Amino acid sequence: MSKDLIISCEFFPAKTAKGIANLSKVQHELAAIDPAYYSVTFGAGGGTQDTTFDAVIDIQKNSLRTGIAAAPHLSCIGTTADRVTAMLNSYQAQGIERLIALRGDLPSGMRDPGDFRYASELVSFIRQQTGDHFTIEVAAYPEVHPQASSARVDMDNFKRKIDAGADSAITQYFYNVDAYMQFIDRCQNNGIAIPIIPGIMPINNFAQLARFSDACGAEIPRWLRKRLEEFYDDTASMQAFTLDFLTSFVQTLIDNDVPGLHFYAMNRSEPVLTVCQRLGLCD
Ligand SMILES: Cc1cc2nc3c(=O)[nH]c(=O)nc-3n(C[C@H](O)[C@H](O)[C@H](O)COP(=O)(O)OP(=O)(O)OC[C@H]3O[C@@H](n4cnc5c(N)ncnc54)[C@H](O)[C@@H]3O)c2cc1C
């Protein structure tokens, strides 16, 4: 594997015994790509607080053997400073050293944004409470966050998170390498020097991906959308196509000297493993 690439994989917390067993198997399989850490998402408003914590502790327990650290996501919208402090204390006590600090989106039906409005406020708070203990990752949006009034404003807001103490960033997924490269150039022009790791979303279910992409502002290029639509229920052909696409997409990122690769693994190992094997990133 390329020694310079920081590889990480993201999971969501499983809710059932079957899901937990699957996640354990997936982690075991993905160890072949030698990830620096596995991250676990956190439902904004605290909906997954316990399951996120359990999954994180499970990864952390295994880390002595695997060398793969656990990195919890922590979203701040709809929560209180006291609750965040309690989570930081628990994670610190468990030896966690990396966090993904996010705002999150207020769940429907929840009206009170709580003590934090933006991720930059959460980053400041974590630094205030815990100093340099945690390596803090934040989210970046090469295609502009959907709620931002302009790319300029979004860049200014991204910079606030770095000024508040973020160490590096992971991008929203994208399928357009130019968007990422342009974003990196703009960051450099704005004095942002932290690593910005591309977030890579394997394509499993087109309808689901299209819905999610519309909501989070990630563009599926027209040509790609049209090709994916062609497959209808021919899952095997679609999988073959998406794996070829993803392999060449990741190769292009590597050719452009990205600092790392963050895979939105969605609790599945095959697409990530196949792409990494084809690119010689694992045995
Ligand atoms: C790698 C990654 C992991 C994620 N994991 C999770 C997860 O586990 N759980 C979850 O719920 N969501 C997760 N998300 C989704 C994320 O929570 C949403 O995209 C959310 O809408 C924005 O979160 P943020 O941290 O980027 O917010 P922020 O950085 O706070 O930005 C949100 C919006 O507010 C604007 N803004 C920021 N600061 C200011 C300011 N001072 N004044 C005015 N406007 C401002 C920004 O321009 C942007 O439009 C993840 C996203 C990424 C990219």
The ligand as an SDF file (V2000), in Angstrom:
LIG
                    3D

 53 58  0  0  0  0  0  0  0  0999 V2000
  -17.4100   13.2770    6.3400 C   0  0  0  0  0  0  0  0  0  0  0  0
  -18.8270   13.5780    6.7830 C   0  0  0  0  0  0  0  0  0  0  0  0
  -19.3720   12.8740    7.8490 C   0  0  0  0  0  0  0  0  0  0  0  0
  -20.6580   13.1350    8.2990 C   0  0  0  0  0  0  0  0  0  0  0  0
  -21.1480   12.4380    9.3580 N   0  0  0  0  0  0  0  0  0  0  0  0
  -22.3690   12.7520    9.8780 C   0  0  0  0  0  0  0  0  0  0  0  0
  -22.8540   12.1100   11.0590 C   0  0  0  0  0  0  0  0  0  0  0  0
  -22.2290   11.2100   11.6200 O   0  0  0  0  0  0  0  0  0  0  0  0
  -24.0480   12.5050   11.5420 N   0  0  0  0  0  0  0  0  0  0  0  0
  -24.7820   13.4980   10.9580 C   0  0  0  0  0  0  0  0  0  0  0  0
  -25.8490   13.8200   11.4650 O   0  0  0  0  0  0  0  0  0  0  0  0
  -24.3630   14.1130    9.8260 N   0  0  0  0  0  0  0  0  0  0  0  0
  -23.1690   13.7680    9.2850 C   0  0  0  0  0  0  0  0  0  0  0  0
  -22.7230   14.4190    8.1500 N   0  0  0  0  0  0  0  0  0  0  0  0
  -23.5920   15.3740    7.4700 C   0  0  0  0  0  0  0  0  0  0  0  0
  -23.4730   16.8000    8.0600 C   0  0  0  0  0  0  0  0  0  0  0  0
  -23.8810   16.7970    9.3980 O   0  0  0  0  0  0  0  0  0  0  0  0
  -24.3770   17.7040    7.2270 C   0  0  0  0  0  0  0  0  0  0  0  0
  -23.8150   17.8730    5.9450 O   0  0  0  0  0  0  0  0  0  0  0  0
  -24.7510   19.0410    7.8570 C   0  0  0  0  0  0  0  0  0  0  0  0
  -25.7430   19.6510    7.0220 O   0  0  0  0  0  0  0  0  0  0  0  0
  -23.6070   20.0370    7.9550 C   0  0  0  0  0  0  0  0  0  0  0  0
  -22.6960   19.6730    8.8970 O   0  0  0  0  0  0  0  0  0  0  0  0
  -21.3000   20.4810    8.9990 P   0  0  0  0  0  0  0  0  0  0  0  0
  -20.5670   19.9060   10.1200 O   0  0  0  0  0  0  0  0  0  0  0  0
  -20.6520   20.5430    7.6820 O   0  0  0  0  0  0  0  0  0  0  0  0
  -21.8700   21.9310    9.3930 O   0  0  0  0  0  0  0  0  0  0  0  0
  -21.2600   23.3780    9.3690 P   0  0  0  0  0  0  0  0  0  0  0  0
  -19.8320   23.3920    9.0650 O   0  0  0  0  0  0  0  0  0  0  0  0
  -21.7390   24.0450   10.6110 O   0  0  0  0  0  0  0  0  0  0  0  0
  -21.9930   24.0430    8.1080 O   0  0  0  0  0  0  0  0  0  0  0  0
  -23.4100   23.9100    7.9270 C   0  0  0  0  0  0  0  0  0  0  0  0
  -23.9280   25.0910    7.0920 C   0  0  0  0  0  0  0  0  0  0  0  0
  -23.8760   26.2780    7.8660 O   0  0  0  0  0  0  0  0  0  0  0  0
  -23.0840   27.2680    7.2550 C   0  0  0  0  0  0  0  0  0  0  0  0
  -22.3320   27.9360    8.3260 N   0  0  0  0  0  0  0  0  0  0  0  0
  -21.3010   27.4350    9.0400 C   0  0  0  0  0  0  0  0  0  0  0  0
  -20.8860   28.3200    9.9560 N   0  0  0  0  0  0  0  0  0  0  0  0
  -21.6730   29.4110    9.8250 C   0  0  0  0  0  0  0  0  0  0  0  0
  -21.7600   30.6780   10.4840 C   0  0  0  0  0  0  0  0  0  0  0  0
  -20.9170   30.9990   11.4820 N   0  0  0  0  0  0  0  0  0  0  0  0
  -22.7130   31.5630   10.0840 N   0  0  0  0  0  0  0  0  0  0  0  0
  -23.5530   31.2470    9.0730 C   0  0  0  0  0  0  0  0  0  0  0  0
  -23.5340   30.0710    8.4000 N   0  0  0  0  0  0  0  0  0  0  0  0
  -22.6190   29.1690    8.7940 C   0  0  0  0  0  0  0  0  0  0  0  0
  -22.1870   26.5070    6.2650 C   0  0  0  0  0  0  0  0  0  0  0  0
  -21.7830   27.3230    5.1670 O   0  0  0  0  0  0  0  0  0  0  0  0
  -23.1140   25.3900    5.8310 C   0  0  0  0  0  0  0  0  0  0  0  0
  -24.0030   25.8280    4.8430 O   0  0  0  0  0  0  0  0  0  0  0  0
  -21.4460   14.1390    7.6510 C   0  0  0  0  0  0  0  0  0  0  0  0
  -20.9020   14.8260    6.5470 C   0  0  0  0  0  0  0  0  0  0  0  0
  -19.6110   14.5650    6.1150 C   0  0  0  0  0  0  0  0  0  0  0  0
  -19.0600   15.3260    4.9340 C   0  0  0  0  0  0  0  0  0  0  0  0
  1  2  1  0
  2  3  1  0
  2 52  2  0
  3  4  2  0
  4  5  1  0
  4 50  1  0
  5  6  2  0
  6  7  1  0
  6 13  1  0
  7  8  2  0
  7  9  1  0
  9 10  1  0
 10 11  2  0
 10 12  1  0
 12 13  2  0
 13 14  1  0
 14 15  1  0
 14 50  1  0
 15 16  1  0
 16 17  1  0
 16 18  1  0
 18 19  1  0
 18 20  1  0
 20 21  1  0
 20 22  1  0
 22 23  1  0
 23 24  1  0
 24 25  2  0
 24 26  1  0
 24 27  1  0
 27 28  1  0
 28 29  2  0
 28 30  1  0
 28 31  1  0
 31 32  1  0
 32 33  1  0
 33 34  1  0
 33 48  1  0
 34 35  1  0
 35 36  1  0
 35 46  1  0
 36 37  1  0
 36 45  1  0
 37 38  2  0
 38 39  1  0
 39 40  1  0
 39 45  2  0
 40 41  1  0
 40 42  2  0
 42 43  1  0
 43 44  2  0
 44 45  1  0
 46 47  1  0
 46 48  1  0
 48 49  1  0
 50 51  2  0
 51 52  1  0
 52 53  1  0
M  END
$$$$
